């Protein structure tokens, strides 16, 4: 996959509920990563939590431009 970032030339709209609802990233040691983001002032839409039945950890946040982001750990094992 290739992600290309560029300067917006007009108003931006949030991604949640649109054709591209969100993007996701698999993160090693997600709990520590989320704590680091929180310490830097990042607010989570859904804070870090474990889903033991799936062997998965997950968190969601929205970046300053409205991109809804899913962070996971363990999804690569499913």
Biopython code that builds the backbone (N, CA, C, O; Angstrom):
import numpy as np
from Bio.PDB.StructureBuilder import StructureBuilder

atoms = [
    (1, "UNK", "N", (0.836, -1.150, 0.000)),
    (1, "UNK", "CA", (0.000, 0.000, 0.000)),
    (1, "UNK", "C", (0.892, 1.228, 0.000)),
    (1, "UNK", "O", (1.972, 1.223, 0.590)),
    (2, "UNK", "N", (0.446, 2.253, -0.649)),
    (2, "UNK", "CA", (1.162, 3.522, -0.702)),
    (2, "UNK", "C", (0.247, 4.612, -0.153)),
    (2, "UNK", "O", (-0.865, 4.795, -0.648)),
    (3, "UNK", "N", (0.703, 5.327, 0.852)),
    (3, "UNK", "CA", (-0.038, 6.473, 1.375)),
    (3, "UNK", "C", (0.660, 7.733, 0.904)),
    (3, "UNK", "O", (1.865, 7.897, 1.095)),
    (4, "UNK", "N", (-0.096, 8.610, 0.294)),
    (4, "UNK", "CA", (0.453, 9.872, -0.176)),
    (4, "UNK", "C", (-0.189, 11.007, 0.615)),
    (4, "UNK", "O", (-1.414, 11.098, 0.696)),
    (5, "UNK", "N", (0.634, 11.863, 1.193)),
    (5, "UNK", "CA", (0.146, 12.987, 1.974)),
    (5, "UNK", "C", (0.421, 14.268, 1.211)),
    (5, "UNK", "O", (1.501, 14.446, 0.647)),
    (6, "UNK", "N", (-0.554, 15.154, 1.193)),
    (6, "UNK", "CA", (-0.361, 16.431, 0.524)),
    (6, "UNK", "C", (-1.173, 17.505, 1.233)),
    (6, "UNK", "O", (-2.101, 17.204, 1.984)),
    (7, "UNK", "N", (-0.819, 18.745, 0.988)),
    (7, "UNK", "CA", (-1.500, 19.884, 1.563)),
    (7, "UNK", "C", (-2.906, 19.998, 0.980)),
    (7, "UNK", "O", (-3.077, 19.907, -0.236)),
    (8, "UNK", "N", (-3.908, 20.195, 1.827)),
    (8, "UNK", "CA", (-5.277, 20.384, 1.339)),
    (8, "UNK", "C", (-5.400, 21.765, 0.712)),
    (8, "UNK", "O", (-4.868, 22.747, 1.230)),
    (9, "UNK", "N", (-6.100, 21.826, -0.397)),
    (9, "UNK", "CA", (-6.278, 23.115, -1.081)),
    (9, "UNK", "C", (-7.609, 23.763, -0.728)),
    (9, "UNK", "O", (-7.893, 24.874, -1.177)),
    (10, "UNK", "N", (-8.420, 23.093, 0.062)),
    (10, "UNK", "CA", (-9.711, 23.633, 0.485)),
    (10, "UNK", "C", (-10.109, 23.002, 1.802)),
    (10, "UNK", "O", (-9.293, 22.340, 2.443)),
    (11, "UNK", "N", (-11.336, 23.194, 2.213)),
    (11, "UNK", "CA", (-11.793, 22.599, 3.472)),
    (11, "UNK", "C", (-11.724, 21.074, 3.412)),
    (11, "UNK", "O", (-11.935, 20.477, 2.356)),
    (12, "UNK", "N", (-11.430, 20.456, 4.541)),
    (12, "UNK", "CA", (-11.379, 19.001, 4.612)),
    (12, "UNK", "C", (-12.573, 18.499, 5.416)),
    (12, "UNK", "O", (-13.055, 19.189, 6.315)),
    (13, "UNK", "N", (-13.048, 17.305, 5.095)),
    (13, "UNK", "CA", (-14.177, 16.695, 5.788)),
    (13, "UNK", "C", (-13.686, 15.449, 6.524)),
    (13, "UNK", "O", (-12.801, 14.749, 6.032)),
    (14, "UNK", "N", (-14.253, 15.167, 7.696)),
    (14, "UNK", "CA", (-13.874, 13.940, 8.409)),
    (14, "UNK", "C", (-14.155, 12.701, 7.571)),
    (14, "UNK", "O", (-15.031, 12.720, 6.706)),
    (15, "UNK", "N", (-13.417, 11.625, 7.821)),
    (15, "UNK", "CA", (-13.584, 10.397, 7.045)),
    (15, "UNK", "C", (-14.679, 9.503, 7.601)),
    (15, "UNK", "O", (-15.275, 8.731, 6.850)),
    (16, "UNK", "N", (-14.964, 9.587, 8.905)),
    (16, "UNK", "CA", (-15.910, 8.667, 9.535)),
    (16, "UNK", "C", (-17.275, 8.778, 8.862)),
    (16, "UNK", "O", (-17.834, 9.867, 8.727)),
    (17, "UNK", "N", (-17.802, 7.618, 8.439)),
    (17, "UNK", "CA", (-19.105, 7.566, 7.804)),
    (17, "UNK", "C", (-19.095, 7.864, 6.312)),
    (17, "UNK", "O", (-20.153, 7.922, 5.687)),
    (18, "UNK", "N", (-17.931, 8.051, 5.743)),
    (18, "UNK", "CA", (-17.823, 8.353, 4.312)),
    (18, "UNK", "C", (-17.318, 7.106, 3.580)),
    (18, "UNK", "O", (-17.170, 6.050, 4.196)),
    (19, "UNK", "N", (-17.056, 7.215, 2.293)),
    (19, "UNK", "CA", (-16.599, 6.072, 1.494)),
    (19, "UNK", "C", (-15.348, 5.438, 2.099)),
    (19, "UNK", "O", (-15.232, 4.213, 2.142)),
    (20, "UNK", "N", (-14.422, 6.256, 2.561)),
    (20, "UNK", "CA", (-13.245, 5.765, 3.282)),
    (20, "UNK", "C", (-13.478, 6.119, 4.740)),
    (20, "UNK", "O", (-13.147, 7.220, 5.180)),
    (21, "UNK", "N", (-14.053, 5.179, 5.493)),
    (21, "UNK", "CA", (-14.438, 5.446, 6.872)),
    (21, "UNK", "C", (-13.226, 5.665, 7.770)),
    (21, "UNK", "O", (-13.192, 6.610, 8.559)),
    (22, "UNK", "N", (-12.233, 4.791, 7.646)),
    (22, "UNK", "CA", (-11.045, 4.922, 8.494)),
    (22, "UNK", "C", (-9.871, 4.165, 7.874)),
    (22, "UNK", "O", (-10.027, 3.374, 6.944)),
    (23, "UNK", "N", (-8.699, 4.439, 8.424)),
    (23, "UNK", "CA", (-7.509, 3.680, 8.056)),
    (23, "UNK", "C", (-7.020, 2.969, 9.309)),
    (23, "UNK", "O", (-7.338, 3.388, 10.422)),
    (24, "UNK", "N", (-6.260, 1.912, 9.142)),
    (24, "UNK", "CA", (-5.788, 1.150, 10.286)),
    (24, "UNK", "C", (-4.315, 0.831, 10.194)),
    (24, "UNK", "O", (-3.745, 0.689, 9.112)),
    (25, "UNK", "N", (-3.716, 0.723, 11.367)),
    (25, "UNK", "CA", (-2.295, 0.384, 11.470)),
    (25, "UNK", "C", (-2.112, -0.658, 12.554)),
    (25, "UNK", "O", (-2.682, -0.534, 13.638)),
    (26, "UNK", "N", (-1.322, -1.688, 12.274)),
    (26, "UNK", "CA", (-0.937, -2.691, 13.255)),
    (26, "UNK", "C", (0.300, -2.152, 13.985)),
    (26, "UNK", "O", (1.279, -1.761, 13.349)),
    (27, "UNK", "N", (0.248, -2.136, 15.320)),
    (27, "UNK", "CA", (1.294, -1.512, 16.135)),
    (27, "UNK", "C", (1.815, -2.530, 17.153)),
    (27, "UNK", "O", (1.024, -3.161, 17.853)),
    (28, "UNK", "N", (3.121, -2.693, 17.239)),
    (28, "UNK", "CA", (3.713, -3.527, 18.283)),
    (28, "UNK", "C", (3.669, -2.760, 19.599)),
    (28, "UNK", "O", (3.939, -1.560, 19.627)),
    (29, "UNK", "N", (3.329, -3.446, 20.691)),
    (29, "UNK", "CA", (3.193, -2.870, 22.031)),
    (29, "UNK", "C", (2.231, -1.680, 21.996)),
    (29, "UNK", "O", (2.584, -0.557, 22.358)),
    (30, "UNK", "N", (1.017, -1.962, 21.552)),
    (30, "UNK", "CA", (-0.001, -0.917, 21.384)),
    (30, "UNK", "C", (-0.293, -0.181, 22.682)),
    (30, "UNK", "O", (-0.487, 1.035, 22.663)),
    (31, "UNK", "N", (-0.330, -0.876, 23.794)),
    (31, "UNK", "CA", (-0.626, -0.211, 25.066)),
    (31, "UNK", "C", (0.391, 0.886, 25.362)),
    (31, "UNK", "O", (0.006, 1.998, 25.725)),
    (32, "UNK", "N", (1.673, 0.596, 25.214)),
    (32, "UNK", "CA", (2.718, 1.602, 25.452)),
    (32, "UNK", "C", (2.626, 2.737, 24.432)),
    (32, "UNK", "O", (2.826, 3.902, 24.776)),
    (33, "UNK", "N", (2.323, 2.398, 23.185)),
    (33, "UNK", "CA", (2.197, 3.416, 22.139)),
    (33, "UNK", "C", (1.049, 4.370, 22.461)),
    (33, "UNK", "O", (1.189, 5.584, 22.309)),
    (34, "UNK", "N", (-0.088, 3.824, 22.907)),
    (34, "UNK", "CA", (-1.234, 4.665, 23.264)),
    (34, "UNK", "C", (-0.909, 5.567, 24.456)),
    (34, "UNK", "O", (-1.303, 6.733, 24.477)),
    (35, "UNK", "N", (-0.204, 5.039, 25.432)),
    (35, "UNK", "CA", (0.194, 5.852, 26.588)),
    (35, "UNK", "C", (1.093, 7.005, 26.147)),
    (35, "UNK", "O", (0.969, 8.120, 26.654)),
    (36, "UNK", "N", (1.990, 6.739, 25.208)),
    (36, "UNK", "CA", (2.873, 7.780, 24.685)),
    (36, "UNK", "C", (2.060, 8.858, 23.960)),
    (36, "UNK", "O", (2.312, 10.050, 24.132)),
    (37, "UNK", "N", (1.093, 8.436, 23.154)),
    (37, "UNK", "CA", (0.238, 9.404, 22.448)),
    (37, "UNK", "C", (-0.580, 10.234, 23.437)),
    (37, "UNK", "O", (-0.692, 11.450, 23.283)),
    (38, "UNK", "N", (-1.154, 9.582, 24.453)),
    (38, "UNK", "CA", (-1.930, 10.303, 25.458)),
    (38, "UNK", "C", (-1.078, 11.321, 26.194)),
    (38, "UNK", "O", (-1.537, 12.430, 26.467)),
    (39, "UNK", "N", (0.157, 10.958, 26.519)),
    (39, "UNK", "CA", (1.073, 11.876, 27.202)),
    (39, "UNK", "C", (1.390, 13.087, 26.330)),
    (39, "UNK", "O", (1.708, 14.163, 26.836)),
    (40, "UNK", "N", (1.301, 12.899, 25.011)),
    (40, "UNK", "CA", (1.555, 13.997, 24.076)),
    (40, "UNK", "C", (0.289, 14.816, 23.799)),
    (40, "UNK", "O", (0.319, 15.764, 23.015)),
    (41, "UNK", "N", (-0.828, 14.442, 24.449)),
    (41, "UNK", "CA", (-2.054, 15.217, 24.306)),
    (41, "UNK", "C", (-3.074, 14.667, 23.328)),
    (41, "UNK", "O", (-4.095, 15.309, 23.079)),
    (42, "UNK", "N", (-2.819, 13.489, 22.768)),
    (42, "UNK", "CA", (-3.765, 12.892, 21.825)),
    (42, "UNK", "C", (-4.977, 12.372, 22.600)),
    (42, "UNK", "O", (-4.832, 11.698, 23.620)),
    (43, "UNK", "N", (-6.172, 12.696, 22.102)),
    (43, "UNK", "CA", (-7.426, 12.220, 22.696)),
    (43, "UNK", "C", (-7.943, 11.060, 21.850)),
    (43, "UNK", "O", (-7.984, 11.148, 20.623)),
    (44, "UNK", "N", (-8.333, 9.984, 22.505)),
    (44, "UNK", "CA", (-8.828, 8.799, 21.811)),
    (44, "UNK", "C", (-10.349, 8.803, 21.752)),
    (44, "UNK", "O", (-11.013, 9.161, 22.725)),
    (45, "UNK", "N", (-10.902, 8.403, 20.602)),
    (45, "UNK", "CA", (-12.348, 8.204, 20.475)),
    (45, "UNK", "C", (-12.746, 6.931, 21.224)),
    (45, "UNK", "O", (-13.800, 6.876, 21.857)),
    (46, "UNK", "N", (-11.898, 5.921, 21.145)),
    (46, "UNK", "CA", (-12.057, 4.695, 21.905)),
    (46, "UNK", "C", (-10.671, 4.353, 22.441)),
    (46, "UNK", "O", (-9.792, 3.962, 21.672)),
    (47, "UNK", "N", (-10.467, 4.494, 23.746)),
    (47, "UNK", "CA", (-9.136, 4.230, 24.299)),
    (47, "UNK", "C", (-8.701, 2.775, 24.144)),
    (47, "UNK", "O", (-9.501, 1.900, 23.814)),
    (48, "UNK", "N", (-7.436, 2.545, 24.385)),
    (48, "UNK", "CA", (-6.854, 1.206, 24.317)),
    (48, "UNK", "C", (-7.696, 0.226, 25.120)),
    (48, "UNK", "O", (-8.091, 0.499, 26.254)),
    (49, "UNK", "N", (-7.960, -0.918, 24.507)),
    (49, "UNK", "CA", (-8.622, -2.004, 25.232)),
    (49, "UNK", "C", (-8.240, -3.325, 24.598)),
    (49, "UNK", "O", (-7.925, -3.409, 23.411)),
    (50, "UNK", "N", (-8.278, -4.364, 25.437)),
    (50, "UNK", "CA", (-8.000, -5.723, 24.978)),
    (50, "UNK", "C", (-9.315, -6.427, 24.681)),
    (50, "UNK", "O", (-10.322, -6.207, 25.354)),
    (51, "UNK", "N", (-9.287, -7.271, 23.668)),
    (51, "UNK", "CA", (-10.419, -8.128, 23.333)),
    (51, "UNK", "C", (-9.898, -9.567, 23.440)),
    (51, "UNK", "O", (-9.495, -10.161, 22.441)),
    (52, "UNK", "N", (-9.911, -10.123, 24.664)),
    (52, "UNK", "CA", (-9.290, -11.426, 24.905)),
    (52, "UNK", "C", (-9.827, -12.553, 24.011)),
    (52, "UNK", "O", (-9.061, -13.420, 23.590)),
    (53, "UNK", "N", (-11.108, -12.548, 23.724)),
    (53, "UNK", "CA", (-11.688, -13.620, 22.911)),
    (53, "UNK", "C", (-11.071, -13.692, 21.522)),
    (53, "UNK", "O", (-11.059, -14.752, 20.896)),
    (54, "UNK", "N", (-10.558, -12.560, 21.041)),
    (54, "UNK", "CA", (-9.933, -12.517, 19.719)),
    (54, "UNK", "C", (-8.411, -12.454, 19.783)),
    (54, "UNK", "O", (-7.743, -12.556, 18.755)),
    (55, "UNK", "N", (-7.859, -12.288, 20.985)),
    (55, "UNK", "CA", (-6.413, -12.122, 21.105)),
    (55, "UNK", "C", (-5.966, -10.825, 20.458)),
    (55, "UNK", "O", (-4.906, -10.766, 19.835)),
    (56, "UNK", "N", (-6.774, -9.786, 20.606)),
    (56, "UNK", "CA", (-6.578, -8.523, 19.899)),
    (56, "UNK", "C", (-6.656, -7.355, 20.868)),
    (56, "UNK", "O", (-7.418, -7.390, 21.833)),
    (57, "UNK", "N", (-5.871, -6.328, 20.611)),
    (57, "UNK", "CA", (-5.983, -5.048, 21.314)),
    (57, "UNK", "C", (-6.284, -3.992, 20.268)),
    (57, "UNK", "O", (-5.859, -4.101, 19.118)),
    (58, "UNK", "N", (-7.033, -2.953, 20.682)),
    (58, "UNK", "CA", (-7.513, -1.978, 19.709)),
    (58, "UNK", "C", (-7.684, -0.606, 20.350)),
    (58, "UNK", "O", (-7.915, -0.498, 21.554)),
    (59, "UNK", "N", (-7.570, 0.436, 19.537)),
    (59, "UNK", "CA", (-7.852, 1.813, 19.956)),
    (59, "UNK", "C", (-8.214, 2.607, 18.699)),
    (59, "UNK", "O", (-7.768, 2.276, 17.601)),
    (60, "UNK", "N", (-9.019, 3.650, 18.864)),
    (60, "UNK", "CA", (-9.396, 4.525, 17.750)),
    (60, "UNK", "C", (-9.160, 5.977, 18.135)),
    (60, "UNK", "O", (-9.374, 6.369, 19.282)),
    (61, "UNK", "N", (-8.717, 6.771, 17.166)),
    (61, "UNK", "CA", (-8.550, 8.202, 17.354)),
    (61, "UNK", "C", (-8.869, 8.919, 16.046)),
    (61, "UNK", "O", (-8.907, 8.304, 14.981)),
    (62, "UNK", "N", (-9.095, 10.207, 16.140)),
    (62, "UNK", "CA", (-9.313, 11.036, 14.961)),
    (62, "UNK", "C", (-8.200, 12.071, 14.918)),
    (62, "UNK", "O", (-7.986, 12.793, 15.892)),
    (63, "UNK", "N", (-7.489, 12.150, 13.798)),
    (63, "UNK", "CA", (-6.393, 13.114, 13.694)),
    (63, "UNK", "C", (-6.954, 14.534, 13.496)),
    (63, "UNK", "O", (-8.154, 14.697, 13.276)),
    (64, "UNK", "N", (-6.100, 15.548, 13.572)),
    (64, "UNK", "CA", (-6.574, 16.939, 13.463)),
    (64, "UNK", "C", (-7.282, 17.266, 12.146)),
    (64, "UNK", "O", (-7.989, 18.271, 12.078)),
    (65, "UNK", "N", (-7.117, 16.462, 11.114)),
    (65, "UNK", "CA", (-7.746, 16.710, 9.817)),
    (65, "UNK", "C", (-9.012, 15.893, 9.630)),
    (65, "UNK", "O", (-9.629, 15.936, 8.566)),
    (66, "UNK", "N", (-9.409, 15.134, 10.674)),
    (66, "UNK", "CA", (-10.642, 14.375, 10.619)),
    (66, "UNK", "C", (-10.512, 12.936, 10.166)),
    (66, "UNK", "O", (-11.523, 12.263, 9.966)),
    (67, "UNK", "N", (-9.296, 12.447, 10.000)),
    (67, "UNK", "CA", (-9.103, 11.056, 9.587)),
    (67, "UNK", "C", (-9.291, 10.140, 10.796)),
    (67, "UNK", "O", (-8.591, 10.271, 11.800)),
    (68, "UNK", "N", (-10.233, 9.223, 10.689)),
    (68, "UNK", "CA", (-10.507, 8.266, 11.752)),
    (68, "UNK", "C", (-9.484, 7.137, 11.615)),
    (68, "UNK", "O", (-9.362, 6.535, 10.548)),
    (69, "UNK", "N", (-8.749, 6.849, 12.698)),
    (69, "UNK", "CA", (-7.627, 5.913, 12.653)),
    (69, "UNK", "C", (-7.844, 4.778, 13.656)),
    (69, "UNK", "O", (-8.134, 5.013, 14.829)),
    (70, "UNK", "N", (-7.699, 3.551, 13.172)),
    (70, "UNK", "CA", (-7.782, 2.355, 14.007)),
    (70, "UNK", "C", (-6.365, 1.845, 14.251)),
    (70, "UNK", "O", (-5.594, 1.669, 13.308)),
    (71, "UNK", "N", (-6.024, 1.610, 15.508)),
    (71, "UNK", "CA", (-4.740, 1.022, 15.867)),
    (71, "UNK", "C", (-5.015, -0.356, 16.449)),
    (71, "UNK", "O", (-5.866, -0.497, 17.327)),
    (72, "UNK", "N", (-4.310, -1.366, 15.975)),
    (72, "UNK", "CA", (-4.513, -2.726, 16.455)),
    (72, "UNK", "C", (-3.186, -3.367, 16.832)),
    (72, "UNK", "O", (-2.118, -2.944, 16.388)),
    (73, "UNK", "N", (-3.284, -4.397, 17.663)),
    (73, "UNK", "CA", (-2.156, -5.276, 17.938)),
    (73, "UNK", "C", (-2.727, -6.687, 18.006)),
    (73, "UNK", "O", (-3.643, -6.956, 18.783)),
    (74, "UNK", "N", (-2.191, -7.571, 17.202)),
    (74, "UNK", "CA", (-2.643, -8.952, 17.177)),
    (74, "UNK", "C", (-3.456, -9.306, 15.958)),
    (74, "UNK", "O", (-3.719, -10.484, 15.713)),
    (75, "UNK", "N", (-3.862, -8.315, 15.186)),
    (75, "UNK", "CA", (-4.661, -8.582, 13.992)),
    (75, "UNK", "C", (-3.874, -9.418, 12.991)),
    (75, "UNK", "O", (-4.455, -10.212, 12.251)),
    (76, "UNK", "N", (-2.568, -9.246, 12.963)),
    (76, "UNK", "CA", (-1.741, -10.001, 12.037)),
    (76, "UNK", "C", (-1.682, -11.497, 12.398)),
    (76, "UNK", "O", (-1.210, -12.307, 11.600)),
    (77, "UNK", "N", (-2.155, -11.856, 13.580)),
    (77, "UNK", "CA", (-2.173, -13.272, 13.999)),
    (77, "UNK", "C", (-3.488, -13.955, 13.683)),
    (77, "UNK", "O", (-3.594, -15.175, 13.806)),
    (78, "UNK", "N", (-4.492, -13.190, 13.279)),
    (78, "UNK", "CA", (-5.820, -13.786, 13.004)),
    (78, "UNK", "C", (-5.868, -14.415, 11.637)),
    (78, "UNK", "O", (-6.900, -14.958, 11.244)),
]
sb = StructureBuilder()
sb.init_structure("model")
sb.init_model(0)
sb.init_chain("A")
sb.init_seg("    ")
for serial, (resi, resn, name, xyz) in enumerate(atoms, 1):
    if name == "N":
        sb.init_residue(resn, " ", resi, " ")
    sb.init_atom(name, np.array(xyz, "f"), 0.0, 1.0, " ", f" {name:<3s}", serial, name[0])
structure = sb.get_structure()
